[in-house]
Amino acid sequence: MDQLDLGHHISRQFNEELEDIRNKVLQMGGIVEEQLGRAMTALVAGDTRLAKQVVTDDYRVNALEVEIDEECTRIVARRQPAASDLRLVMAVIKTITDLERIGDEVKRVARMVEEEPDGSLTEDIHHEMEHMGNLVREMLRTILDAFARMDVQTAVRVVKSDKRVDSKYVSITRQLITYMAQDPKSIPRILNILWAARALERMGDRCGNIAEYIFYLVHGRDIRHTALDAAVIDLAAEGEKPAE
């Protein structure tokens, strides 16, 4: 094999390795989304058996995080990637951290169901929690699609939709505080629901973090302390193209 062929072979192998970690991120995201769907089903139905299974299956998310992280470390050590390739590896490392933490929040919701087998949700809170869970699940599904396509515009829409999740969280919190004031004996039970709502709200925030990583991956700019939609407007005004 001559030098040109060898270089082409190494380049092809490297591209395959990068594509592999991208695919594994999407696989991990798919498992987290599945876990979230099952946790919300358990919450709505008061299904403690399903909730326990969600808690047990969290190991799948953790195992994939470790596997992807180790693969990224090997790529950095062996390939010494630069420019967009390095940004991809860094974005993957950050993304899987947030996906794993979303998985932890999903497990927290499932544990709430385990601890309240008789179901402590009033009908109105029941519907509010279900709606909030659907909003978060849609955010997760959309941000994974944006990651797969490196689509900054879709990522921006996800960040904007987080306001709906935050609004729903505030609404649920107010209702729960009212219930606790009316019936102090219900406080331990209501607090459990409140922690589950908080877990859902945090999942939305994690999806927003992933949106920032997509922006960094595509444009090479760290905007962790900048509004994402404002950063997109700035890029448009500058006529900037995606970074190399």
MODELLER restraints for C-alpha pairs under 7 A, 6 or more apart:
rsr = mdl.restraints
at = mdl.atoms
rsr.add(forms.Gaussian(group=physical.xy_distance, feature=features.Distance(at['CA:21:A'], at['CA:68:A']), mean=6.35, stdev=0.5))
rsr.add(forms.Gaussian(group=physical.xy_distance, feature=features.Distance(at['CA:24:A'], at['CA:68:A']), mean=6.98, stdev=0.5))
rsr.add(forms.Gaussian(group=physical.xy_distance, feature=features.Distance(at['CA:25:A'], at['CA:96:A']), mean=6.59, stdev=0.5))
rsr.add(forms.Gaussian(group=physical.xy_distance, feature=features.Distance(at['CA:26:A'], at['CA:144:A']), mean=6.59, stdev=0.5))
rsr.add(forms.Gaussian(group=physical.xy_distance, feature=features.Distance(at['CA:28:A'], at['CA:61:A']), mean=6.20, stdev=0.5))
rsr.add(forms.Gaussian(group=physical.xy_distance, feature=features.Distance(at['CA:28:A'], at['CA:64:A']), mean=6.34, stdev=0.5))
rsr.add(forms.Gaussian(group=physical.xy_distance, feature=features.Distance(at['CA:29:A'], at['CA:99:A']), mean=6.49, stdev=0.5))
rsr.add(forms.Gaussian(group=physical.xy_distance, feature=features.Distance(at['CA:29:A'], at['CA:144:A']), mean=6.70, stdev=0.5))
rsr.add(forms.Gaussian(group=physical.xy_distance, feature=features.Distance(at['CA:31:A'], at['CA:61:A']), mean=6.84, stdev=0.5))
rsr.add(forms.Gaussian(group=physical.xy_distance, feature=features.Distance(at['CA:32:A'], at['CA:61:A']), mean=6.82, stdev=0.5))
rsr.add(forms.Gaussian(group=physical.xy_distance, feature=features.Distance(at['CA:32:A'], at['CA:103:A']), mean=5.71, stdev=0.5))
rsr.add(forms.Gaussian(group=physical.xy_distance, feature=features.Distance(at['CA:33:A'], at['CA:137:A']), mean=6.60, stdev=0.5))
rsr.add(forms.Gaussian(group=physical.xy_distance, feature=features.Distance(at['CA:33:A'], at['CA:140:A']), mean=6.80, stdev=0.5))
rsr.add(forms.Gaussian(group=physical.xy_distance, feature=features.Distance(at['CA:33:A'], at['CA:141:A']), mean=6.98, stdev=0.5))
rsr.add(forms.Gaussian(group=physical.xy_distance, feature=features.Distance(at['CA:35:A'], at['CA:54:A']), mean=6.12, stdev=0.5))
rsr.add(forms.Gaussian(group=physical.xy_distance, feature=features.Distance(at['CA:35:A'], at['CA:106:A']), mean=6.91, stdev=0.5))
rsr.add(forms.Gaussian(group=physical.xy_distance, feature=features.Distance(at['CA:36:A'], at['CA:106:A']), mean=5.66, stdev=0.5))
rsr.add(forms.Gaussian(group=physical.xy_distance, feature=features.Distance(at['CA:36:A'], at['CA:137:A']), mean=6.93, stdev=0.5))
rsr.add(forms.Gaussian(group=physical.xy_distance, feature=features.Distance(at['CA:38:A'], at['CA:54:A']), mean=6.88, stdev=0.5))
rsr.add(forms.Gaussian(group=physical.xy_distance, feature=features.Distance(at['CA:39:A'], at['CA:51:A']), mean=5.97, stdev=0.5))
rsr.add(forms.Gaussian(group=physical.xy_distance, feature=features.Distance(at['CA:39:A'], at['CA:54:A']), mean=6.41, stdev=0.5))
rsr.add(forms.Gaussian(group=physical.xy_distance, feature=features.Distance(at['CA:39:A'], at['CA:106:A']), mean=6.60, stdev=0.5))
rsr.add(forms.Gaussian(group=physical.xy_distance, feature=features.Distance(at['CA:39:A'], at['CA:109:A']), mean=6.59, stdev=0.5))
rsr.add(forms.Gaussian(group=physical.xy_distance, feature=features.Distance(at['CA:39:A'], at['CA:110:A']), mean=5.35, stdev=0.5))
rsr.add(forms.Gaussian(group=physical.xy_distance, feature=features.Distance(at['CA:40:A'], at['CA:130:A']), mean=6.86, stdev=0.5))
rsr.add(forms.Gaussian(group=physical.xy_distance, feature=features.Distance(at['CA:40:A'], at['CA:133:A']), mean=6.45, stdev=0.5))
rsr.add(forms.Gaussian(group=physical.xy_distance, feature=features.Distance(at['CA:42:A'], at['CA:48:A']), mean=6.62, stdev=0.5))
rsr.add(forms.Gaussian(group=physical.xy_distance, feature=features.Distance(at['CA:42:A'], at['CA:50:A']), mean=5.74, stdev=0.5))
rsr.add(forms.Gaussian(group=physical.xy_distance, feature=features.Distance(at['CA:42:A'], at['CA:51:A']), mean=5.50, stdev=0.5))
rsr.add(forms.Gaussian(group=physical.xy_distance, feature=features.Distance(at['CA:42:A'], at['CA:113:A']), mean=6.89, stdev=0.5))
rsr.add(forms.Gaussian(group=physical.xy_distance, feature=features.Distance(at['CA:43:A'], at['CA:113:A']), mean=5.74, stdev=0.5))
rsr.add(forms.Gaussian(group=physical.xy_distance, feature=features.Distance(at['CA:44:A'], at['CA:126:A']), mean=6.82, stdev=0.5))
rsr.add(forms.Gaussian(group=physical.xy_distance, feature=features.Distance(at['CA:44:A'], at['CA:130:A']), mean=6.76, stdev=0.5))
rsr.add(forms.Gaussian(group=physical.xy_distance, feature=features.Distance(at['CA:46:A'], at['CA:113:A']), mean=6.33, stdev=0.5))
rsr.add(forms.Gaussian(group=physical.xy_distance, feature=features.Distance(at['CA:46:A'], at['CA:117:A']), mean=6.09, stdev=0.5))
rsr.add(forms.Gaussian(group=physical.xy_distance, feature=features.Distance(at['CA:46:A'], at['CA:118:A']), mean=6.97, stdev=0.5))
rsr.add(forms.Gaussian(group=physical.xy_distance, feature=features.Distance(at['CA:46:A'], at['CA:119:A']), mean=5.68, stdev=0.5))
rsr.add(forms.Gaussian(group=physical.xy_distance, feature=features.Distance(at['CA:48:A'], at['CA:113:A']), mean=6.01, stdev=0.5))
rsr.add(forms.Gaussian(group=physical.xy_distance, feature=features.Distance(at['CA:48:A'], at['CA:114:A']), mean=5.08, stdev=0.5))
rsr.add(forms.Gaussian(group=physical.xy_distance, feature=features.Distance(at['CA:48:A'], at['CA:117:A']), mean=6.06, stdev=0.5))
rsr.add(forms.Gaussian(group=physical.xy_distance, feature=features.Distance(at['CA:51:A'], at['CA:110:A']), mean=4.69, stdev=0.5))
rsr.add(forms.Gaussian(group=physical.xy_distance, feature=features.Distance(at['CA:51:A'], at['CA:111:A']), mean=6.76, stdev=0.5))
rsr.add(forms.Gaussian(group=physical.xy_distance, feature=features.Distance(at['CA:51:A'], at['CA:113:A']), mean=6.28, stdev=0.5))
rsr.add(forms.Gaussian(group=physical.xy_distance, feature=features.Distance(at['CA:51:A'], at['CA:114:A']), mean=6.22, stdev=0.5))
rsr.add(forms.Gaussian(group=physical.xy_distance, feature=features.Distance(at['CA:52:A'], at['CA:110:A']), mean=6.91, stdev=0.5))
rsr.add(forms.Gaussian(group=physical.xy_distance, feature=features.Distance(at['CA:52:A'], at['CA:114:A']), mean=6.71, stdev=0.5))
rsr.add(forms.Gaussian(group=physical.xy_distance, feature=features.Distance(at['CA:54:A'], at['CA:107:A']), mean=6.57, stdev=0.5))
rsr.add(forms.Gaussian(group=physical.xy_distance, feature=features.Distance(at['CA:54:A'], at['CA:110:A']), mean=6.49, stdev=0.5))
rsr.add(forms.Gaussian(group=physical.xy_distance, feature=features.Distance(at['CA:55:A'], at['CA:107:A']), mean=5.23, stdev=0.5))
rsr.add(forms.Gaussian(group=physical.xy_distance, feature=features.Distance(at['CA:55:A'], at['CA:110:A']), mean=6.44, stdev=0.5))
rsr.add(forms.Gaussian(group=physical.xy_distance, feature=features.Distance(at['CA:58:A'], at['CA:103:A']), mean=6.75, stdev=0.5))
rsr.add(forms.Gaussian(group=physical.xy_distance, feature=features.Distance(at['CA:61:A'], at['CA:100:A']), mean=6.22, stdev=0.5))
rsr.add(forms.Gaussian(group=physical.xy_distance, feature=features.Distance(at['CA:61:A'], at['CA:103:A']), mean=6.83, stdev=0.5))
rsr.add(forms.Gaussian(group=physical.xy_distance, feature=features.Distance(at['CA:62:A'], at['CA:100:A']), mean=6.37, stdev=0.5))
rsr.add(forms.Gaussian(group=physical.xy_distance, feature=features.Distance(at['CA:65:A'], at['CA:96:A']), mean=5.87, stdev=0.5))
rsr.add(forms.Gaussian(group=physical.xy_distance, feature=features.Distance(at['CA:65:A'], at['CA:100:A']), mean=6.76, stdev=0.5))
rsr.add(forms.Gaussian(group=physical.xy_distance, feature=features.Distance(at['CA:69:A'], at['CA:93:A']), mean=6.19, stdev=0.5))
rsr.add(forms.Gaussian(group=physical.xy_distance, feature=features.Distance(at['CA:72:A'], at['CA:89:A']), mean=6.15, stdev=0.5))
rsr.add(forms.Gaussian(group=physical.xy_distance, feature=features.Distance(at['CA:83:A'], at['CA:244:A']), mean=6.35, stdev=0.5))
rsr.add(forms.Gaussian(group=physical.xy_distance, feature=features.Distance(at['CA:84:A'], at['CA:217:A']), mean=6.96, stdev=0.5))
rsr.add(forms.Gaussian(group=physical.xy_distance, feature=features.Distance(at['CA:84:A'], at['CA:244:A']), mean=5.63, stdev=0.5))
rsr.add(forms.Gaussian(group=physical.xy_distance, feature=features.Distance(at['CA:87:A'], at['CA:217:A']), mean=5.40, stdev=0.5))
rsr.add(forms.Gaussian(group=physical.xy_distance, feature=features.Distance(at['CA:88:A'], at['CA:217:A']), mean=5.86, stdev=0.5))
rsr.add(forms.Gaussian(group=physical.xy_distance, feature=features.Distance(at['CA:91:A'], at['CA:213:A']), mean=5.44, stdev=0.5))
rsr.add(forms.Gaussian(group=physical.xy_distance, feature=features.Distance(at['CA:91:A'], at['CA:217:A']), mean=6.30, stdev=0.5))
rsr.add(forms.Gaussian(group=physical.xy_distance, feature=features.Distance(at['CA:95:A'], at['CA:210:A']), mean=5.71, stdev=0.5))
rsr.add(forms.Gaussian(group=physical.xy_distance, feature=features.Distance(at['CA:98:A'], at['CA:206:A']), mean=5.73, stdev=0.5))
rsr.add(forms.Gaussian(group=physical.xy_distance, feature=features.Distance(at['CA:102:A'], at['CA:203:A']), mean=5.30, stdev=0.5))
rsr.add(forms.Gaussian(group=physical.xy_distance, feature=features.Distance(at['CA:102:A'], at['CA:206:A']), mean=6.80, stdev=0.5))
rsr.add(forms.Gaussian(group=physical.xy_distance, feature=features.Distance(at['CA:105:A'], at['CA:199:A']), mean=5.10, stdev=0.5))
rsr.add(forms.Gaussian(group=physical.xy_distance, feature=features.Distance(at['CA:105:A'], at['CA:203:A']), mean=6.80, stdev=0.5))
rsr.add(forms.Gaussian(group=physical.xy_distance, feature=features.Distance(at['CA:108:A'], at['CA:196:A']), mean=6.61, stdev=0.5))
rsr.add(forms.Gaussian(group=physical.xy_distance, feature=features.Distance(at['CA:108:A'], at['CA:199:A']), mean=6.88, stdev=0.5))
rsr.add(forms.Gaussian(group=physical.xy_distance, feature=features.Distance(at['CA:109:A'], at['CA:196:A']), mean=4.88, stdev=0.5))
rsr.add(forms.Gaussian(group=physical.xy_distance, feature=features.Distance(at['CA:109:A'], at['CA:199:A']), mean=6.81, stdev=0.5))
rsr.add(forms.Gaussian(group=physical.xy_distance, feature=features.Distance(at['CA:112:A'], at['CA:192:A']), mean=6.21, stdev=0.5))
rsr.add(forms.Gaussian(group=physical.xy_distance, feature=features.Distance(at['CA:112:A'], at['CA:196:A']), mean=6.65, stdev=0.5))
rsr.add(forms.Gaussian(group=physical.xy_distance, feature=features.Distance(at['CA:120:A'], at['CA:189:A']), mean=6.83, stdev=0.5))
rsr.add(forms.Gaussian(group=physical.xy_distance, feature=features.Distance(at['CA:125:A'], at['CA:172:A']), mean=6.79, stdev=0.5))
rsr.add(forms.Gaussian(group=physical.xy_distance, feature=features.Distance(at['CA:128:A'], at['CA:172:A']), mean=6.82, stdev=0.5))
rsr.add(forms.Gaussian(group=physical.xy_distance, feature=features.Distance(at['CA:129:A'], at['CA:197:A']), mean=6.97, stdev=0.5))
rsr.add(forms.Gaussian(group=physical.xy_distance, feature=features.Distance(at['CA:132:A'], at['CA:165:A']), mean=6.16, stdev=0.5))
rsr.add(forms.Gaussian(group=physical.xy_distance, feature=features.Distance(at['CA:132:A'], at['CA:168:A']), mean=6.31, stdev=0.5))
rsr.add(forms.Gaussian(group=physical.xy_distance, feature=features.Distance(at['CA:133:A'], at['CA:200:A']), mean=6.63, stdev=0.5))
rsr.add(forms.Gaussian(group=physical.xy_distance, feature=features.Distance(at['CA:135:A'], at['CA:165:A']), mean=6.50, stdev=0.5))
rsr.add(forms.Gaussian(group=physical.xy_distance, feature=features.Distance(at['CA:136:A'], at['CA:165:A']), mean=6.91, stdev=0.5))
rsr.add(forms.Gaussian(group=physical.xy_distance, feature=features.Distance(at['CA:136:A'], at['CA:200:A']), mean=6.82, stdev=0.5))
rsr.add(forms.Gaussian(group=physical.xy_distance, feature=features.Distance(at['CA:136:A'], at['CA:203:A']), mean=6.83, stdev=0.5))
rsr.add(forms.Gaussian(group=physical.xy_distance, feature=features.Distance(at['CA:136:A'], at['CA:204:A']), mean=5.72, stdev=0.5))
rsr.add(forms.Gaussian(group=physical.xy_distance, feature=features.Distance(at['CA:139:A'], at['CA:158:A']), mean=5.78, stdev=0.5))
rsr.add(forms.Gaussian(group=physical.xy_distance, feature=features.Distance(at['CA:139:A'], at['CA:204:A']), mean=6.95, stdev=0.5))
rsr.add(forms.Gaussian(group=physical.xy_distance, feature=features.Distance(at['CA:139:A'], at['CA:207:A']), mean=6.71, stdev=0.5))
rsr.add(forms.Gaussian(group=physical.xy_distance, feature=features.Distance(at['CA:140:A'], at['CA:207:A']), mean=6.08, stdev=0.5))
rsr.add(forms.Gaussian(group=physical.xy_distance, feature=features.Distance(at['CA:142:A'], at['CA:158:A']), mean=6.90, stdev=0.5))
rsr.add(forms.Gaussian(group=physical.xy_distance, feature=features.Distance(at['CA:143:A'], at['CA:155:A']), mean=5.98, stdev=0.5))
rsr.add(forms.Gaussian(group=physical.xy_distance, feature=features.Distance(at['CA:143:A'], at['CA:158:A']), mean=6.49, stdev=0.5))
rsr.add(forms.Gaussian(group=physical.xy_distance, feature=features.Distance(at['CA:143:A'], at['CA:207:A']), mean=6.57, stdev=0.5))
rsr.add(forms.Gaussian(group=physical.xy_distance, feature=features.Distance(at['CA:143:A'], at['CA:211:A']), mean=6.67, stdev=0.5))
rsr.add(forms.Gaussian(group=physical.xy_distance, feature=features.Distance(at['CA:146:A'], at['CA:152:A']), mean=6.93, stdev=0.5))
rsr.add(forms.Gaussian(group=physical.xy_distance, feature=features.Distance(at['CA:146:A'], at['CA:154:A']), mean=5.74, stdev=0.5))
rsr.add(forms.Gaussian(group=physical.xy_distance, feature=features.Distance(at['CA:146:A'], at['CA:155:A']), mean=5.86, stdev=0.5))
rsr.add(forms.Gaussian(group=physical.xy_distance, feature=features.Distance(at['CA:147:A'], at['CA:214:A']), mean=6.25, stdev=0.5))
rsr.add(forms.Gaussian(group=physical.xy_distance, feature=features.Distance(at['CA:150:A'], at['CA:214:A']), mean=6.23, stdev=0.5))
rsr.add(forms.Gaussian(group=physical.xy_distance, feature=features.Distance(at['CA:150:A'], at['CA:218:A']), mean=6.63, stdev=0.5))
rsr.add(forms.Gaussian(group=physical.xy_distance, feature=features.Distance(at['CA:152:A'], at['CA:214:A']), mean=6.42, stdev=0.5))
rsr.add(forms.Gaussian(group=physical.xy_distance, feature=features.Distance(at['CA:152:A'], at['CA:215:A']), mean=5.81, stdev=0.5))
rsr.add(forms.Gaussian(group=physical.xy_distance, feature=features.Distance(at['CA:155:A'], at['CA:211:A']), mean=4.85, stdev=0.5))
rsr.add(forms.Gaussian(group=physical.xy_distance, feature=features.Distance(at['CA:156:A'], at['CA:211:A']), mean=6.93, stdev=0.5))
rsr.add(forms.Gaussian(group=physical.xy_distance, feature=features.Distance(at['CA:156:A'], at['CA:228:A']), mean=6.37, stdev=0.5))
rsr.add(forms.Gaussian(group=physical.xy_distance, feature=features.Distance(at['CA:156:A'], at['CA:229:A']), mean=5.84, stdev=0.5))
rsr.add(forms.Gaussian(group=physical.xy_distance, feature=features.Distance(at['CA:158:A'], at['CA:208:A']), mean=6.88, stdev=0.5))
rsr.add(forms.Gaussian(group=physical.xy_distance, feature=features.Distance(at['CA:159:A'], at['CA:208:A']), mean=5.19, stdev=0.5))
rsr.add(forms.Gaussian(group=physical.xy_distance, feature=features.Distance(at['CA:159:A'], at['CA:211:A']), mean=7.00, stdev=0.5))
rsr.add(forms.Gaussian(group=physical.xy_distance, feature=features.Distance(at['CA:162:A'], at['CA:204:A']), mean=5.84, stdev=0.5))
rsr.add(forms.Gaussian(group=physical.xy_distance, feature=features.Distance(at['CA:165:A'], at['CA:201:A']), mean=6.34, stdev=0.5))
rsr.add(forms.Gaussian(group=physical.xy_distance, feature=features.Distance(at['CA:165:A'], at['CA:204:A']), mean=6.84, stdev=0.5))
rsr.add(forms.Gaussian(group=physical.xy_distance, feature=features.Distance(at['CA:166:A'], at['CA:201:A']), mean=6.34, stdev=0.5))
rsr.add(forms.Gaussian(group=physical.xy_distance, feature=features.Distance(at['CA:169:A'], at['CA:197:A']), mean=6.40, stdev=0.5))
rsr.add(forms.Gaussian(group=physical.xy_distance, feature=features.Distance(at['CA:169:A'], at['CA:201:A']), mean=6.49, stdev=0.5))
rsr.add(forms.Gaussian(group=physical.xy_distance, feature=features.Distance(at['CA:173:A'], at['CA:194:A']), mean=6.65, stdev=0.5))
rsr.add(forms.Gaussian(group=physical.xy_distance, feature=features.Distance(at['CA:176:A'], at['CA:190:A']), mean=6.48, stdev=0.5))
rsr.add(forms.Gaussian(group=physical.xy_distance, feature=features.Distance(at['CA:180:A'], at['CA:186:A']), mean=6.01, stdev=0.5))
rsr.add(forms.Gaussian(group=physical.xy_distance, feature=features.Distance(at['CA:180:A'], at['CA:187:A']), mean=5.27, stdev=0.5))
rsr.add(forms.Gaussian(group=physical.xy_distance, feature=features.Distance(at['CA:180:A'], at['CA:190:A']), mean=6.93, stdev=0.5))
rsr.add(forms.Gaussian(group=physical.xy_distance, feature=features.Distance(at['CA:212:A'], at['CA:223:A']), mean=6.46, stdev=0.5))
rsr.add(forms.Gaussian(group=physical.xy_distance, feature=features.Distance(at['CA:212:A'], at['CA:224:A']), mean=6.45, stdev=0.5))
rsr.add(forms.Gaussian(group=physical.xy_distance, feature=features.Distance(at['CA:212:A'], at['CA:228:A']), mean=6.91, stdev=0.5))
rsr.add(forms.Gaussian(group=physical.xy_distance, feature=features.Distance(at['CA:215:A'], at['CA:221:A']), mean=6.93, stdev=0.5))
rsr.add(forms.Gaussian(group=physical.xy_distance, feature=features.Distance(at['CA:216:A'], at['CA:222:A']), mean=5.48, stdev=0.5))
rsr.add(forms.Gaussian(group=physical.xy_distance, feature=features.Distance(at['CA:218:A'], at['CA:242:A']), mean=5.43, stdev=0.5))
rsr.add(forms.Gaussian(group=physical.xy_distance, feature=features.Distance(at['CA:218:A'], at['CA:243:A']), mean=6.18, stdev=0.5))
rsr.add(forms.Gaussian(group=physical.xy_distance, feature=features.Distance(at['CA:219:A'], at['CA:242:A']), mean=4.72, stdev=0.5))
rsr.add(forms.Gaussian(group=physical.xy_distance, feature=features.Distance(at['CA:219:A'], at['CA:243:A']), mean=4.74, stdev=0.5))
rsr.add(forms.Gaussian(group=physical.xy_distance, feature=features.Distance(at['CA:220:A'], at['CA:243:A']), mean=5.72, stdev=0.5))
